[in-house]
């Protein structure tokens, strides 16, 4: 359980670190334009941590389900090895899923502009 809580803590820190620095840069510099590279990088990071948070909450709910409904089998079902494999599998799936979203967004029309007038 603590492994999943630590991962959720990291995700919560990263999710605010994805958009806030660019917002602060825009507020202090007055430059309200975002290049496509910055936009797609921010989109990739945001989708990654957003999906990771959802999957982590699901895994933590399953962890509590096993702890309450199958208490005698808890250590067999969610052993240290299984928790590490679940965590590695979750991060791998999240990175690949986000890559699919960004690649599909790259093929969309952008109205022939190379600047985006938003920070998020």
Secondary structure, 3 states (H helix, E strand, C coil): CHHHHHHHHHHHHHHHHHHHHHHHHHHHHCCCCEEHHHHHHHHHHHHHHHHHHHHHHHHHHHHHHHHHHCHHHHHHHCCHHHHHHHHHHHHHHHHHHHHHHHHHHHCCCCCCCCEECCCC
